[in-house]
Structure formats: C-alpha cells, structure tokens
Amino acid sequence: MSRIGKKPVKIVNIKGKLGEMSIKIHPNMKVEQQGDEFVVTRPDDSKENKSLHGLTRALIQNIVKGVSEGFTKQLDIVGVGYKAEAKGEAVLFNLGYSHPIYFFPPTGIKLEVVTPTQVRVSGYDKELVGMVAAKIRSFKKPEPYKGKGVKYSTEKIIRKAGKTAGK
C-alpha cells in the first residue's frame, strides 16, 4: 500500500482565505471524511490504482494548503539592463529584445515586482503558479556562458567556459 496515500489529509478549510477550489476524483478512488481529515482508499493493488492512490492524496493536500497558505515562486532576472516593472495589473519585462514584453497574469495569480530584478508569483493553485512562473522564465531562459536571463531563485545555472584564444 502507498505510504503517501495512507497518510490522512488534514482539512484546514477548503474555502480558505485565498479562494475556493475543487478537484475531480478518479472513480476508482474512494475519499472519505473522518472527523477533520480526508482518507483516500483504493479498491485493489493494481498498478493503476496504486499510482492513483498517492496522486489523489497529493492533489487534495495541495488544494488544502493552497486555499489556506498559498504558493509562491520567486524569479530572478540576471543581465545588464534586464528588468521588470509593474504597470497596473500587467508586468513589463525588458529582457534585451528590441521590444518590451507585457505579461497579464491569469485570474487567481498575483505578480509582485519585489525589486526591478526580482518577481514573485503567488496564488492558491499550485499548478497555475508553476505554469505562470515557467511562462515568464520562457521569455528569456538563462544561458550557460554569462548566466543572463530569467531563472528561479533556487535554480543553479551550470556555467560553461568561453572560447579560449587561438595560438
């Protein structure tokens, strides 16, 4: 039996201070409320049901944590002249292209420009926060020679040595 799937999920409040979320449960999985916890059970030990068991429990846990605490991802902008600035709801990125990039976040996502070289993506949906952060990073991925671009604050860029002079 899945060790993660056996763990009960504490209910903080599915309608939390940050929003309200719901999830579709696979028909094979059975979710029962026992007091202030959700317990996920599976019908048998088939390979599909084993993988769905832990997945279902993890998705429920993410929803509970999201509506009560929320999720954040920090992005760093590295490079001379590279910066971000808030323009109303949108964020304007100058990343060395001939044009600026305006990014409007989807509903439920809050973009905060901490400094001109740091952007914080926050929201109650873990999947959406990750997708928005990945989209912003895709505007200018960090390159291995000078490390210029948009990177996650926890990301380590593996640097390469440049060309060496001829003779």
C-alpha positions in Angstrom: 0.0 0.0 0.0 1.2 3.5 -0.8 2.9 5.2 2.1 1.9 8.6 0.9 -1.6 7.5 0.1 -2.2 6.1 3.6 -1.4 9.5 5.2 -4.6 11.3 6.1 -5.1 14.9 4.8 -6.0 17.4 7.4 -8.8 19.7 6.4 -8.0 23.3 7.2 -10.8 24.8 5.2 -11.4 24.1 1.5 -13.0 27.5 1.3 -9.9 29.3 2.6 -9.0 33.0 2.9 -7.3 32.9 -0.6 -10.1 31.2 -2.5 -12.1 28.1 -3.1 -11.0 25.0 -5.1 -12.4 21.7 -6.1 -11.0 18.5 -7.6 -12.3 15.7 -9.7 -11.6 12.3 -8.1 -11.0 9.2 -10.3 -13.9 6.8 -9.9 -11.7 4.0 -8.6 -10.6 6.1 -5.6 -12.8 6.4 -2.5 -12.4 9.6 -0.4 -14.0 9.6 3.0 -14.1 12.3 5.6 -13.2 11.1 9.1 -13.6 14.0 11.5 -11.4 16.8 10.2 -9.4 14.6 7.8 -9.8 13.1 4.4 -8.7 9.5 3.9 -8.1 8.1 0.4 -8.6 4.4 -0.2 -8.2 2.2 -3.3 -10.1 -1.0 -4.3 -7.1 -3.2 -5.1 -3.4 -3.3 -5.6 -3.3 -3.0 -9.3 -0.6 -0.8 -10.8 -3.0 1.9 -12.0 -4.8 2.1 -8.6 -1.5 2.3 -6.7 -0.4 5.3 -8.7 -3.8 7.0 -8.5 -3.8 6.5 -4.7 -0.8 8.7 -3.9 -1.7 11.2 -6.7 -5.2 11.7 -5.4 -4.0 12.3 -1.8 -1.3 14.7 -3.0 -3.7 16.7 -5.1 -6.1 17.0 -2.1 -3.2 18.1 0.1 -2.2 20.8 -2.5 -5.7 22.2 -2.6 -5.9 22.4 1.2 -2.5 24.1 1.5 -3.3 26.4 -1.4 -6.5 27.8 -0.1 -5.1 28.3 3.4 -1.5 29.4 2.9 -1.0 29.8 -0.9 2.0 29.0 -3.1 4.8 31.3 -4.2 7.7 31.1 -6.7 10.5 33.7 -6.9 12.1 34.6 -10.2 15.4 36.4 -10.6 16.3 38.5 -13.7 20.0 38.5 -14.4 21.7 40.7 -17.0 22.7 44.3 -17.7 19.6 46.3 -18.5 17.2 43.4 -17.8 14.4 44.4 -15.5 10.7 44.1 -14.7 8.3 46.8 -13.6 4.6 46.8 -12.6 2.2 48.5 -15.0 -1.2 48.2 -13.3 -2.2 44.5 -13.4 0.4 43.8 -16.0 4.2 43.4 -15.6 6.5 44.9 -18.2 9.7 42.9 -18.9 12.8 44.4 -20.6 14.9 41.4 -21.5 17.3 42.6 -24.2 14.9 42.2 -27.1 14.0 45.1 -29.4 10.6 45.2 -27.8 9.2 45.1 -24.2 7.1 42.2 -23.1 3.8 42.9 -21.3 2.5 40.0 -19.3 -1.0 39.9 -17.9 -1.4 37.2 -15.2 -4.5 34.9 -15.3 -7.2 35.2 -12.6 -6.1 33.9 -9.3 -2.4 34.8 -9.8 -0.7 37.8 -8.2 2.5 39.1 -9.7 4.6 41.3 -7.4 7.8 43.1 -8.6 9.9 43.0 -5.4 12.9 44.7 -7.0 13.5 45.5 -10.7 15.3 42.2 -10.9 13.0 40.0 -8.8 9.4 38.9 -9.5 7.2 36.9 -7.1 4.4 34.8 -8.5 1.8 33.8 -5.9 -1.6 32.2 -5.8 -3.7 29.4 -4.4 -3.4 26.9 -7.3 0.0 25.2 -7.3 -0.3 24.1 -10.9 -1.2 27.5 -12.2 1.6 29.2 -10.1 4.1 26.8 -11.6 2.8 27.3 -15.2 2.9 31.1 -14.9 6.4 31.1 -13.5 7.5 28.7 -16.3 5.9 31.0 -18.9 7.8 34.1 -17.5 11.0 32.1 -17.4 10.5 31.0 -21.1 10.7 34.7 -22.2 14.5 34.5 -21.8 15.9 31.3 -20.4 19.2 31.6 -18.6 22.2 30.9 -20.9 25.2 29.0 -19.7 28.0 31.4 -20.6 27.1 34.6 -18.7 24.0 33.3 -16.9 21.8 36.1 -18.4 18.1 35.5 -18.4 15.2 34.8 -16.1 15.7 32.0 -13.6 14.1 30.6 -10.5 15.7 31.9 -7.3 16.6 28.4 -6.2 17.9 27.4 -9.6 21.7 26.9 -10.1 23.0 27.7 -13.6 25.8 25.4 -14.7 28.3 27.7 -16.3 30.5 26.8 -19.3 33.9 28.1 -20.1 34.1 30.5 -23.0 36.2 30.2 -26.1 40.0 30.3 -25.4 42.2 32.4 -27.6 43.9 30.7 -30.5 47.7 30.2 -30.5 
